Amino acid sequence: MKTQLIPLLALTLLAGRAFAAPETFNFKDPKGVNNAVFKVDAPLEAVNGTANGISGTATFDPENPGATQGRIVVSSASLTVPNPMQKTHLQSPMWLDVAKCPEITFESKELKNVKTEGNVTTADAIGTFTLKGVSKELTIPLKLTYLKDRLGDRVPGMKGDLLVIRSNFSINRSDFNIQPHQMESKVSDEIDLTLSIAGAAPK
């Protein structure tokens, strides 16, 4: 009898894993602490700014992290810098033109070099980055941390899972037609970006 139960239990476990559905995580954070940081370090000035108008979704399967797909959206109007005049310039038609181009997006197509250890997955995400109406294919590094049943730790009273995404990468503003080759002594062409966000999958 025992010899019959062991294969049956193993088959049940495998079947459960095979049919586990990917979860959809929403990055519209009710706490408003999801953020993107940008840094522009030129010879004459170094400018640091943030954006917290972040939304989007990602599908994640803890049994198959390499199949993760998603689209992250940053409201361009939410980008801000400490200096009010610089903020006005940043949002103007000469720079980001937030009135005509209200979103900055990255849509992941596939993950490569996927490595998972425990609940942490690192990978290179290949996808389309769109800024000021210009789309370019980029490969960016990702760190995904899956926190099962931890949504309540972040948002009291809610049950569910969390997916935390961290990424650091750089773009060139000239690739996105943002004042190409202009004012590079004060605003460098290279922009360093850091993404720190958590998505929720309520139950």
Backbone as JSON Lines, residues from 0, in Angstrom:
{"i":0,"aa":"M","n":[0.84,-1.21,0.0],"ca":[0.0,0.0,0.0],"c":[0.87,1.26,0.0]}
{"i":1,"aa":"K","n":[1.93,1.25,0.87],"ca":[2.83,2.41,0.94],"c":[3.53,2.65,-0.38]}
{"i":2,"aa":"T","n":[3.93,1.54,-1.06],"ca":[4.63,1.68,-2.34],"c":[3.73,2.29,-3.4]}
{"i":3,"aa":"Q","n":[2.41,2.14,-3.25],"ca":[1.47,2.72,-4.21],"c":[1.22,4.2,-3.9]}
{"i":4,"aa":"L","n":[1.24,4.56,-2.61],"ca":[0.95,5.94,-2.21],"c":[2.06,6.9,-2.6]}
{"i":5,"aa":"I","n":[3.32,6.45,-2.51],"ca":[4.45,7.35,-2.78],"c":[4.42,7.88,-4.22]}
{"i":6,"aa":"P","n":[4.29,7.01,-5.24],"ca":[4.2,7.56,-6.6],"c":[2.98,8.45,-6.81]}
{"i":7,"aa":"L","n":[1.86,8.13,-6.12],"ca":[0.65,8.93,-6.27],"c":[0.84,10.33,-5.69]}
{"i":8,"aa":"L","n":[1.49,10.41,-4.52],"ca":[1.76,11.71,-3.92],"c":[2.72,12.52,-4.78]}
{"i":9,"aa":"A","n":[3.73,11.87,-5.34],"ca":[4.69,12.56,-6.2],"c":[4.0,13.1,-7.44]}
{"i":10,"aa":"L","n":[3.11,12.28,-8.03],"ca":[2.38,12.7,-9.22],"c":[1.48,13.89,-8.91]}
{"i":11,"aa":"T","n":[0.82,13.87,-7.75],"ca":[-0.05,14.97,-7.34],"c":[0.74,16.27,-7.18]}
{"i":12,"aa":"L","n":[1.92,16.17,-6.58],"ca":[2.76,17.34,-6.38],"c":[3.21,17.92,-7.71]}
{"i":13,"aa":"L","n":[3.64,17.07,-8.61],"ca":[4.09,17.53,-9.93],"c":[2.95,18.15,-10.71]}
{"i":14,"aa":"A","n":[1.76,17.55,-10.61],"ca":[0.6,18.09,-11.32],"c":[0.25,19.46,-10.79]}
{"i":15,"aa":"G","n":[0.34,19.64,-9.48],"ca":[0.05,20.94,-8.88],"c":[0.99,22.0,-9.38]}
{"i":16,"aa":"R","n":[2.26,21.65,-9.51],"ca":[3.24,22.61,-10.03],"c":[3.0,22.92,-11.5]}
{"i":17,"aa":"A","n":[2.65,21.87,-12.26],"ca":[2.47,22.05,-13.7],"c":[1.33,22.99,-14.01]}
{"i":18,"aa":"F","n":[0.27,22.96,-13.15],"ca":[-0.9,23.76,-13.44],"c":[-0.98,25.04,-12.61]}
{"i":19,"aa":"A","n":[0.11,25.36,-11.88],"ca":[0.12,26.61,-11.13],"c":[0.1,27.78,-12.11]}
{"i":20,"aa":"A","n":[-0.86,28.67,-11.91],"ca":[-1.02,29.79,-12.85],"c":[-0.11,30.94,-12.47]}
{"i":21,"aa":"P","n":[0.45,31.64,-13.46],"ca":[1.23,32.84,-13.15],"c":[0.34,33.88,-12.47]}
{"i":22,"aa":"E","n":[0.94,34.67,-11.59],"ca":[0.22,35.73,-10.91],"c":[0.43,37.05,-11.65]}
{"i":23,"aa":"T","n":[-0.56,37.92,-11.57],"ca":[-0.44,39.26,-12.14],"c":[-0.24,40.26,-11.01]}
{"i":24,"aa":"F","n":[0.85,41.0,-11.1],"ca":[1.21,41.97,-10.07],"c":[0.96,43.39,-10.6]}
{"i":25,"aa":"N","n":[0.3,44.19,-9.78],"ca":[-0.04,45.57,-10.15],"c":[0.93,46.52,-9.44]}
{"i":26,"aa":"F","n":[1.56,47.41,-10.21],"ca":[2.57,48.32,-9.66],"c":[2.03,49.72,-9.37]}
{"i":27,"aa":"K","n":[0.72,49.87,-9.42],"ca":[0.11,51.12,-8.97],"c":[0.09,51.07,-7.45]}
{"i":28,"aa":"D","n":[1.04,51.72,-6.82],"ca":[1.28,51.56,-5.39],"c":[0.39,52.49,-4.57]}
{"i":29,"aa":"P","n":[-0.5,51.94,-3.74],"ca":[-1.37,52.8,-2.92],"c":[-0.59,53.64,-1.9]}
{"i":30,"aa":"K","n":[0.62,53.2,-1.55],"ca":[1.42,53.96,-0.59],"c":[2.19,55.09,-1.26]}
{"i":31,"aa":"G","n":[2.33,55.02,-2.58],"ca":[3.03,56.07,-3.31],"c":[4.53,56.1,-3.09]}
{"i":32,"aa":"V","n":[5.12,54.96,-2.69],"ca":[6.56,54.95,-2.44],"c":[7.36,54.3,-3.57]}
{"i":33,"aa":"N","n":[6.7,53.64,-4.52],"ca":[7.42,53.17,-5.7],"c":[8.06,54.36,-6.39]}
{"i":34,"aa":"N","n":[9.3,54.2,-6.84],"ca":[9.96,55.37,-7.41],"c":[11.03,55.0,-8.43]}
{"i":35,"aa":"A","n":[11.29,55.96,-9.29],"ca":[12.42,55.9,-10.21],"c":[13.31,57.1,-9.91]}
{"i":36,"aa":"V","n":[14.61,56.89,-9.92],"ca":[15.58,57.97,-9.67],"c":[16.42,58.15,-10.92]}
{"i":37,"aa":"F","n":[16.64,59.4,-11.3],"ca":[17.52,59.66,-12.44],"c":[18.64,60.61,-12.02]}
{"i":38,"aa":"K","n":[19.8,60.4,-12.6],"ca":[20.97,61.2,-12.27],"c":[21.67,61.62,-13.55]}
{"i":39,"aa":"V","n":[21.94,62.91,-13.65],"ca":[22.64,63.48,-14.8],"c":[23.87,64.2,-14.26]}
{"i":40,"aa":"D","n":[25.04,63.65,-14.55],"ca":[26.28,64.18,-13.97],"c":[27.15,64.77,-15.08]}
{"i":41,"aa":"A","n":[27.11,66.1,-15.21],"ca":[27.87,66.81,-16.24],"c":[29.04,67.55,-15.58]}
{"i":42,"aa":"P","n":[30.01,68.03,-16.39],"ca":[31.18,68.71,-15.81],"c":[30.82,69.89,-14.91]}
{"i":43,"aa":"L","n":[29.81,70.68,-15.26],"ca":[29.48,71.86,-14.48],"c":[28.41,71.61,-13.42]}
{"i":44,"aa":"E","n":[27.53,70.66,-13.65],"ca":[26.43,70.43,-12.71],"c":[26.08,68.95,-12.63]}
{"i":45,"aa":"A","n":[25.63,68.55,-11.46],"ca":[25.08,67.21,-11.26],"c":[23.64,67.37,-10.79]}
{"i":46,"aa":"V","n":[22.73,66.76,-11.51],"ca":[21.31,66.9,-11.2],"c":[20.73,65.53,-10.86]}
{"i":47,"aa":"N","n":[20.05,65.45,-9.72],"ca":[19.36,64.23,-9.32],"c":[17.86,64.52,-9.24]}
{"i":48,"aa":"G","n":[17.06,63.58,-9.74],"ca":[15.62,63.76,-9.68],"c":[14.91,62.44,-9.43]}
{"i":49,"aa":"T","n":[13.62,62.53,-9.21],"ca":[12.82,61.34,-8.93],"c":[11.5,61.39,-9.69]}
{"i":50,"aa":"A","n":[10.86,60.24,-9.76],"ca":[9.49,60.14,-10.29],"c":[8.76,59.08,-9.48]}
{"i":51,"aa":"N","n":[7.53,59.38,-9.07],"ca":[6.77,58.39,-8.31],"c":[5.42,58.06,-8.95]}
{"i":52,"aa":"G","n":[5.16,58.61,-10.13],"ca":[3.91,58.29,-10.83],"c":[4.08,57.0,-11.62]}
{"i":53,"aa":"I","n":[4.15,55.89,-10.91],"ca":[4.48,54.6,-11.53],"c":[3.27,53.67,-11.52]}
{"i":54,"aa":"S","n":[3.06,52.98,-12.64],"ca":[1.99,52.0,-12.75],"c":[2.47,50.88,-13.66]}
{"i":55,"aa":"G","n":[1.54,50.0,-14.03],"ca":[1.89,48.88,-14.9],"c":[1.64,47.55,-14.23]}
{"i":56,"aa":"T","n":[1.83,46.48,-14.99],"ca":[1.61,45.13,-14.48],"c":[2.71,44.2,-14.97]}
{"i":57,"aa":"A","n":[2.87,43.09,-14.25],"ca":[3.8,42.04,-14.67],"c":[3.2,40.7,-14.29]}
{"i":58,"aa":"T","n":[3.39,39.71,-15.15],"ca":[2.99,38.34,-14.83],"c":[4.22,37.58,-14.4]}
{"i":59,"aa":"F","n":[4.09,36.88,-13.28],"ca":[5.23,36.16,-12.7],"c":[4.78,34.82,-12.2]}
{"i":60,"aa":"D","n":[5.52,33.79,-12.57],"ca":[5.25,32.43,-12.11],"c":[6.44,31.99,-11.25]}
{"i":61,"aa":"P","n":[6.24,31.8,-9.94],"ca":[7.37,31.41,-9.09],"c":[8.01,30.09,-9.49]}
{"i":62,"aa":"E","n":[7.27,29.26,-10.25],"ca":[7.84,28.01,-10.74],"c":[8.6,28.19,-12.05]}
{"i":63,"aa":"N","n":[8.41,29.34,-12.68],"ca":[9.08,29.61,-13.96],"c":[9.37,31.1,-14.1]}
{"i":64,"aa":"P","n":[10.27,31.64,-13.27],"ca":[10.54,33.08,-13.3],"c":[11.02,33.6,-14.65]}
{"i":65,"aa":"G","n":[11.63,32.73,-15.43],"ca":[12.15,33.16,-16.73],"c":[11.08,33.55,-17.73]}
{"i":66,"aa":"A","n":[9.82,33.19,-17.44],"ca":[8.72,33.53,-18.34],"c":[8.08,34.87,-18.0]}
{"i":67,"aa":"T","n":[8.65,35.59,-17.05],"ca":[8.08,36.86,-16.61],"c":[7.98,37.86,-17.75]}
{"i":68,"aa":"Q","n":[6.83,38.52,-17.84],"ca":[6.62,39.6,-18.81],"c":[5.9,40.74,-18.11]}
{"i":69,"aa":"G","n":[6.1,41.94,-18.64],"ca":[5.41,43.06,-18.01],"c":[5.64,44.36,-18.73]}
{"i":70,"aa":"R","n":[4.91,45.37,-18.28],"ca":[5.02,46.72,-18.82],"c":[4.95,47.7,-17.66]}
{"i":71,"aa":"I","n":[6.0,48.48,-17.51],"ca":[6.07,49.48,-16.45],"c":[5.92,50.86,-17.07]}
{"i":72,"aa":"V","n":[5.11,51.69,-16.43],"ca":[4.8,53.03,-16.94],"c":[5.17,54.07,-15.88]}
{"i":73,"aa":"V","n":[5.87,55.11,-16.32],"ca":[6.18,56.24,-15.45],"c":[5.53,57.48,-16.03]}
{"i":74,"aa":"S","n":[4.75,58.17,-15.24],"ca":[4.15,59.43,-15.68],"c":[5.25,60.47,-15.82]}
{"i":75,"aa":"S","n":[5.45,60.99,-17.03],"ca":[6.55,61.94,-17.24],"c":[6.33,63.23,-16.45]}
{"i":76,"aa":"A","n":[5.08,63.57,-16.18],"ca":[4.8,64.78,-15.4],"c":[5.19,64.61,-13.93]}
{"i":77,"aa":"S","n":[5.4,63.35,-13.5],"ca":[5.79,63.14,-12.1],"c":[7.29,63.27,-11.88]}
{"i":78,"aa":"L","n":[8.06,63.42,-12.97],"ca":[9.49,63.63,-12.81],"c":[9.74,65.01,-12.21]}
{"i":79,"aa":"T","n":[10.56,65.06,-11.19],"ca":[10.81,66.33,-10.54],"c":[12.27,66.44,-10.1]}
{"i":80,"aa":"V","n":[12.73,67.68,-9.98],"ca":[14.07,67.99,-9.48],"c":[13.91,69.1,-8.43]}
{"i":81,"aa":"P","n":[14.89,69.26,-7.53],"ca":[14.74,70.26,-6.46],"c":[14.6,71.7,-6.95]}
{"i":82,"aa":"N","n":[15.29,72.05,-8.03],"ca":[15.27,73.43,-8.52],"c":[14.0,73.68,-9.36]}
{"i":83,"aa":"P","n":[13.12,74.61,-8.97],"ca":[11.87,74.85,-9.7],"c":[12.08,75.22,-11.16]}
{"i":84,"aa":"M","n":[13.11,76.03,-11.46],"ca":[13.34,76.42,-12.84],"c":[13.78,75.22,-13.68]}
{"i":85,"aa":"Q","n":[14.64,74.38,-13.1],"ca":[15.07,73.18,-13.81],"c":[13.89,72.24,-14.06]}
{"i":86,"aa":"K","n":[12.98,72.17,-13.1],"ca":[11.79,71.34,-13.28],"c":[10.95,71.85,-14.44]}
{"i":87,"aa":"T","n":[10.78,73.17,-14.54],"ca":[10.02,73.76,-15.65],"c":[10.68,73.42,-16.98]}
{"i":88,"aa":"H","n":[12.01,73.55,-17.03],"ca":[12.73,73.21,-18.27],"c":[12.58,71.73,-18.59]}
{"i":89,"aa":"L","n":[12.69,70.88,-17.57],"ca":[12.61,69.43,-17.76],"c":[11.3,69.02,-18.41]}
{"i":90,"aa":"Q","n":[10.2,69.66,-18.01],"ca":[8.89,69.27,-18.51],"c":[8.46,70.01,-19.77]}
{"i":91,"aa":"S","n":[9.3,70.92,-20.24],"ca":[8.96,71.74,-21.4],"c":[9.08,70.97,-22.71]}
{"i":92,"aa":"P","n":[8.52,71.52,-23.81],"ca":[8.64,70.86,-25.11],"c":[10.08,70.66,-25.57]}
{"i":93,"aa":"M","n":[11.0,71.5,-25.12],"ca":[12.4,71.38,-25.52],"c":[13.05,70.14,-24.93]}
{"i":94,"aa":"W","n":[12.51,69.66,-23.79],"ca":[13.11,68.51,-23.13],"c":[12.17,67.31,-23.16]}
{"i":95,"aa":"L","n":[11.37,67.07,-22.15],"ca":[10.53,65.87,-22.14],"c":[9.17,66.07,-22.81]}
{"i":96,"aa":"D","n":[8.73,67.31,-22.94],"ca":[7.44,67.61,-23.57],"c":[6.32,66.76,-22.96]}
{"i":97,"aa":"V","n":[6.12,66.92,-21.65],"ca":[5.19,66.05,-20.93],"c":[3.74,66.21,-21.38]}
{"i":98,"aa":"A","n":[3.4,67.36,-21.96],"ca":[2.03,67.56,-22.43],"c":[1.71,66.63,-23.6]}
{"i":99,"aa":"K","n":[2.67,66.44,-24.5],"ca":[2.46,65.59,-25.67],"c":[2.91,64.16,-25.44]}
{"i":100,"aa":"C","n":[3.82,63.96,-24.52],"ca":[4.37,62.62,-24.27],"c":[4.24,62.3,-22.78]}
{"i":101,"aa":"P","n":[3.04,61.95,-22.35],"ca":[2.77,61.84,-20.91],"c":[3.34,60.59,-20.24]}
{"i":102,"aa":"E","n":[3.84,59.62,-21.04],"ca":[4.3,58.37,-20.43],"c":[5.71,58.0,-20.88]}
{"i":103,"aa":"I","n":[6.45,57.45,-19.95],"ca":[7.73,56.79,-20.23],"c":[7.51,55.31,-19.91]}
{"i":104,"aa":"T","n":[7.81,54.42,-20.85],"ca":[7.45,53.02,-20.65],"c":[8.61,52.08,-20.96]}
{"i":105,"aa":"F","n":[8.56,50.94,-20.3],"ca":[9.43,49.81,-20.68],"c":[8.56,48.57,-20.73]}
{"i":106,"aa":"E","n":[8.55,47.91,-21.89],"ca":[7.77,46.69,-22.06],"c":[8.72,45.53,-22.33]}
{"i":107,"aa":"S","n":[8.76,44.6,-21.39],"ca":[9.67,43.47,-21.49],"c":[9.13,42.42,-22.46]}
{"i":108,"aa":"K","n":[10.01,41.93,-23.35],"ca":[9.62,40.9,-24.3],"c":[10.09,39.52,-23.86]}
{"i":109,"aa":"E","n":[11.31,39.46,-23.3],"ca":[11.84,38.18,-22.84],"c":[12.97,38.42,-21.84]}
{"i":110,"aa":"L","n":[13.25,37.38,-21.04],"ca":[14.35,37.42,-20.09],"c":[15.44,36.46,-20.54]}
{"i":111,"aa":"K","n":[16.68,36.9,-20.38],"ca":[17.82,36.03,-20.67],"c":[18.75,36.0,-19.46]}
{"i":112,"aa":"N","n":[19.64,35.02,-19.46],"ca":[20.61,34.86,-18.37],"c":[19.9,34.79,-17.02]}
{"i":113,"aa":"V","n":[18.83,34.01,-16.98],"ca":[18.0,33.91,-15.78],"c":[18.67,33.01,-14.74]}
{"i":114,"aa":"K","n":[18.79,33.53,-13.52],"ca":[19.34,32.75,-12.41],"c":[18.44,32.95,-11.19]}
{"i":115,"aa":"T","n":[18.02,31.84,-10.6],"ca":[17.13,31.91,-9.44],"c":[17.78,31.22,-8.25]}
{"i":116,"aa":"E","n":[17.77,31.9,-7.14],"ca":[18.28,31.34,-5.89],"c":[17.28,31.69,-4.8]}
{"i":117,"aa":"G","n":[16.59,30.67,-4.31],"ca":[15.54,30.93,-3.33],"c":[14.41,31.72,-3.96]}
{"i":118,"aa":"N","n":[14.09,32.86,-3.37],"ca":[12.99,33.68,-3.91],"c":[13.5,34.86,-4.74]}
{"i":119,"aa":"V","n":[14.8,34.85,-5.09],"ca":[15.4,35.96,-5.84],"c":[15.83,35.48,-7.22]}
{"i":120,"aa":"T","n":[15.42,36.22,-8.24],"ca":[15.79,35.92,-9.62],"c":[16.5,37.12,-10.22]}
{"i":121,"aa":"T","n":[17.65,36.89,-10.84],"ca":[18.32,37.93,-11.61],"c":[18.26,37.55,-13.09]}
{"i":122,"aa":"A","n":[18.16,38.57,-13.94],"ca":[18.04,38.31,-15.37],"c":[18.31,39.6,-16.14]}
{"i":123,"aa":"D","n":[18.49,39.43,-17.44],"ca":[18.56,40.57,-18.36],"c":[17.25,40.64,-19.12]}
{"i":124,"aa":"A","n":[16.54,41.74,-19.0],"ca":[15.25,41.9,-19.68],"c":[15.46,42.61,-21.01]}
{"i":125,"aa":"I","n":[15.0,41.99,-22.06],"ca":[15.05,42.59,-23.39],"c":[13.67,43.14,-23.7]}
{"i":126,"aa":"G","n":[13.61,44.43,-24.03],"ca":[12.31,45.03,-24.27],"c":[12.41,46.37,-24.94]}
{"i":127,"aa":"T","n":[11.29,47.05,-25.0],"ca":[11.2,48.34,-25.69],"c":[11.04,49.46,-24.67]}
{"i":128,"aa":"F","n":[11.97,50.4,-24.72],"ca":[11.93,51.57,-23.85],"c":[11.47,52.75,-24.69]}
{"i":129,"aa":"T","n":[10.43,53.45,-24.22],"ca":[9.87,54.58,-24.98],"c":[9.94,55.84,-24.15]}
{"i":130,"aa":"L","n":[10.54,56.87,-24.73],"ca":[10.71,58.16,-24.05],"c":[10.55,59.27,-25.08]}
{"i":131,"aa":"K","n":[9.71,60.23,-24.76],"ca":[9.43,61.36,-25.65],"c":[9.04,60.91,-27.06]}
{"i":132,"aa":"G","n":[8.24,59.84,-27.11],"ca":[7.72,59.35,-28.38],"c":[8.69,58.54,-29.2]}
{"i":133,"aa":"V","n":[9.89,58.29,-28.69],"ca":[10.9,57.5,-29.41],"c":[11.06,56.16,-28.7]}
{"i":134,"aa":"S","n":[11.02,55.08,-29.47],"ca":[11.14,53.73,-28.9],"c":[12.45,53.09,-29.32]}
{"i":135,"aa":"K","n":[13.14,52.5,-28.36],"ca":[14.4,51.81,-28.62],"c":[14.39,50.48,-27.89]}
{"i":136,"aa":"E","n":[15.0,49.47,-28.51],"ca":[15.15,48.2,-27.82],"c":[16.34,48.28,-26.87]}
{"i":137,"aa":"L","n":[16.11,47.92,-25.61],"ca":[17.15,47.95,-24.6],"c":[17.22,46.6,-23.9]}
{"i":138,"aa":"T","n":[18.38,46.32,-23.35],"ca":[18.56,45.18,-22.45],"c":[18.97,45.74,-21.11]}
{"i":139,"aa":"I","n":[18.15,45.47,-20.1],"ca":[18.42,46.04,-18.78],"c":[18.48,44.93,-17.73]}
{"i":140,"aa":"P","n":[19.34,45.07,-16.73],"ca":[19.42,44.06,-15.68],"c":[18.27,44.19,-14.7]}
{"i":141,"aa":"L","n":[17.76,43.05,-14.25],"ca":[16.66,43.03,-13.28],"c":[17.0,42.15,-12.1]}
{"i":142,"aa":"K","n":[16.49,42.54,-10.96],"ca":[16.49,41.68,-9.79],"c":[15.05,41.57,-9.32]}
{"i":143,"aa":"L","n":[14.5,40.37,-9.35],"ca":[13.11,40.11,-8.96],"c":[13.1,39.35,-7.65]}
{"i":144,"aa":"T","n":[12.37,39.86,-6.67],"ca":[12.23,39.18,-5.39],"c":[10.76,38.86,-5.16]}
{"i":145,"aa":"Y","n":[10.45,37.57,-5.07],"ca":[9.07,37.12,-4.88],"c":[8.82,36.9,-3.39]}
{"i":146,"aa":"L","n":[7.86,37.62,-2.85],"ca":[7.55,37.55,-1.42],"c":[6.12,37.02,-1.23]}
{"i":147,"aa":"K","n":[6.04,35.72,-1.06],"ca":[4.74,35.07,-0.93],"c":[4.08,35.44,0.4]}
{"i":148,"aa":"D","n":[2.8,35.8,0.32],"ca":[1.99,36.13,1.51],"c":[2.55,37.3,2.31]}
{"i":149,"aa":"R","n":[3.24,38.24,1.65],"ca":[3.85,39.36,2.37],"c":[3.19,40.7,2.05]}
{"i":150,"aa":"L","n":[2.1,40.69,1.28],"ca":[1.44,41.95,0.93],"c":[0.98,42.69,2.17]}
{"i":151,"aa":"G","n":[0.48,41.95,3.16],"ca":[0.0,42.57,4.38],"c":[1.08,43.3,5.16]}
{"i":152,"aa":"D","n":[2.35,42.9,4.97],"ca":[3.45,43.6,5.64],"c":[3.66,44.99,5.06]}
{"i":153,"aa":"R","n":[3.26,45.16,3.81],"ca":[3.44,46.45,3.13],"c":[2.16,47.29,3.21]}
{"i":154,"aa":"V","n":[1.02,46.62,3.02],"ca":[-0.28,47.29,3.07],"c":[-1.14,46.56,4.11]}
{"i":155,"aa":"P","n":[-1.18,47.05,5.34],"ca":[-1.91,46.36,6.41],"c":[-3.37,46.08,6.02]}
{"i":156,"aa":"G","n":[-3.79,44.86,6.35],"ca":[-5.18,44.49,6.08],"c":[-5.39,43.8,4.75]}
{"i":157,"aa":"M","n":[-4.35,43.77,3.89],"ca":[-4.48,43.13,2.59],"c":[-3.73,41.81,2.58]}
{"i":158,"aa":"K","n":[-4.32,40.8,1.94],"ca":[-3.68,39.5,1.8],"c":[-3.22,39.33,0.35]}
{"i":159,"aa":"G","n":[-2.07,38.71,0.19],"ca":[-1.57,38.47,-1.15],"c":[-0.06,38.42,-1.18]}
{"i":160,"aa":"D","n":[0.47,38.44,-2.39],"ca":[1.91,38.31,-2.61],"c":[2.49,39.62,-3.15]}
{"i":161,"aa":"L","n":[3.81,39.74,-3.02],"ca":[4.53,40.9,-3.52],"c":[5.59,40.46,-4.52]}
{"i":162,"aa":"L","n":[5.84,41.3,-5.51],"ca":[6.97,41.13,-6.43],"c":[7.75,42.43,-6.43]}
{"i":163,"aa":"V","n":[8.98,42.37,-5.93],"ca":[9.83,43.56,-5.84],"c":[10.81,43.55,-7.02]}
{"i":164,"aa":"I","n":[10.88,44.67,-7.72],"ca":[11.79,44.79,-8.86],"c":[12.79,45.89,-8.58]}
{"i":165,"aa":"R","n":[14.06,45.57,-8.82],"ca":[15.13,46.55,-8.73],"c":[15.92,46.52,-10.03]}
{"i":166,"aa":"S","n":[16.3,47.7,-10.52],"ca":[17.08,47.78,-11.76],"c":[17.89,49.06,-11.79]}
{"i":167,"aa":"N","n":[19.11,48.96,-12.33],"ca":[19.96,50.13,-12.56],"c":[20.49,50.05,-13.99]}
{"i":168,"aa":"F","n":[20.28,51.1,-14.77],"ca":[20.77,51.1,-16.15],"c":[20.91,52.55,-16.62]}
{"i":169,"aa":"S","n":[21.48,52.71,-17.81],"ca":[21.72,54.05,-18.36],"c":[21.14,54.16,-19.76]}
{"i":170,"aa":"I","n":[20.74,55.37,-20.12],"ca":[20.32,55.68,-21.48],"c":[21.03,56.95,-21.92]}
{"i":171,"aa":"N","n":[21.03,57.21,-23.21],"ca":[21.55,58.47,-23.74],"c":[20.37,59.32,-24.22]}
{"i":172,"aa":"R","n":[20.29,60.54,-23.74],"ca":[19.14,61.38,-24.11],"c":[19.14,61.69,-25.61]}
{"i":173,"aa":"S","n":[20.31,61.72,-26.23],"ca":[20.37,61.99,-27.68],"c":[19.68,60.89,-28.48]}
{"i":174,"aa":"D","n":[19.64,59.65,-27.93],"ca":[18.95,58.55,-28.63],"c":[17.45,58.76,-28.66]}
{"i":175,"aa":"F","n":[16.94,59.63,-27.78],"ca":[15.51,59.87,-27.69],"c":[15.15,61.3,-28.07]}
{"i":176,"aa":"N","n":[16.02,61.92,-28.84],"ca":[15.79,63.25,-29.4],"c":[15.49,64.29,-28.31]}
{"i":177,"aa":"I","n":[16.23,64.2,-27.21],"ca":[16.11,65.18,-26.14],"c":[17.32,66.12,-26.19]}
{"i":178,"aa":"Q","n":[17.16,67.24,-26.86],"ca":[18.24,68.21,-27.0],"c":[19.57,67.53,-27.32]}
{"i":179,"aa":"P","n":[19.63,66.77,-28.41],"ca":[20.87,66.03,-28.7],"c":[22.07,66.96,-28.89]}
{"i":180,"aa":"H","n":[23.14,66.61,-28.17],"ca":[24.42,67.32,-28.28],"c":[24.33,68.78,-27.87]}
{"i":181,"aa":"Q","n":[23.34,69.11,-27.05],"ca":[23.19,70.48,-26.57],"c":[23.45,70.54,-25.07]}
{"i":182,"aa":"M","n":[24.09,71.6,-24.63],"ca":[24.3,71.91,-23.21],"c":[24.94,70.76,-22.44]}
{"i":183,"aa":"E","n":[25.86,70.03,-23.06],"ca":[26.42,68.85,-22.42],"c":[27.35,69.19,-21.26]}
{"i":184,"aa":"S","n":[27.77,70.44,-21.15],"ca":[28.58,70.82,-20.0],"c":[27.74,70.89,-18.72]}
{"i":185,"aa":"K","n":[26.41,71.1,-18.89],"ca":[25.51,71.17,-17.74],"c":[24.59,69.97,-17.63]}
{"i":186,"aa":"V","n":[24.26,69.36,-18.77],"ca":[23.37,68.2,-18.78],"c":[24.02,67.12,-19.63]}
{"i":187,"aa":"S","n":[24.57,66.12,-19.0],"ca":[25.3,65.1,-19.75],"c":[24.36,64.31,-20.66]}
{"i":188,"aa":"D","n":[24.93,63.71,-21.68],"ca":[24.13,62.9,-22.58],"c":[23.66,61.63,-21.88]}
{"i":189,"aa":"E","n":[24.52,61.08,-21.05],"ca":[24.17,59.84,-20.35],"c":[23.33,60.14,-19.12]}
{"i":190,"aa":"I","n":[22.25,59.38,-18.97],"ca":[21.35,59.5,-17.82],"c":[21.31,58.15,-17.1]}
{"i":191,"aa":"D","n":[21.65,58.17,-15.82],"ca":[21.61,56.95,-15.01],"c":[20.23,56.82,-14.37]}
{"i":192,"aa":"L","n":[19.64,55.64,-14.48],"ca":[18.29,55.39,-13.97],"c":[18.3,54.25,-12.96]}
{"i":193,"aa":"T","n":[17.54,54.43,-11.9],"ca":[17.37,53.39,-10.87],"c":[15.88,53.2,-10.62]}
{"i":194,"aa":"L","n":[15.44,51.96,-10.75],"ca":[14.02,51.65,-10.54],"c":[13.88,50.81,-9.27]}
{"i":195,"aa":"S","n":[12.99,51.25,-8.38],"ca":[12.74,50.53,-7.12],"c":[11.23,50.46,-6.91]}
{"i":196,"aa":"I","n":[10.64,49.31,-7.24],"ca":[9.19,49.2,-7.21],"c":[8.74,47.86,-6.65]}
{"i":197,"aa":"A","n":[7.53,47.83,-6.12],"ca":[6.92,46.6,-5.63],"c":[5.51,46.5,-6.19]}
{"i":198,"aa":"G","n":[5.18,45.32,-6.71],"ca":[3.84,45.08,-7.25],"c":[3.06,44.13,-6.36]}
{"i":199,"aa":"A","n":[1.76,44.3,-6.36],"ca":[0.89,43.52,-5.48],"c":[-0.01,42.58,-6.27]}
{"i":200,"aa":"A","n":[-0.15,41.38,-5.72],"ca":[-1.11,40.4,-6.26],"c":[-2.04,40.0,-5.12]}
{"i":201,"aa":"P","n":[-3.12,40.75,-4.93],"ca":[-4.04,40.47,-3.81],"c":[-4.71,39.1,-3.97]}
{"i":202,"aa":"K","n":[-5.1,38.53,-2.82],"ca":[-5.82,37.24,-2.84],"c":[-7.19,37.42,-2.22]}
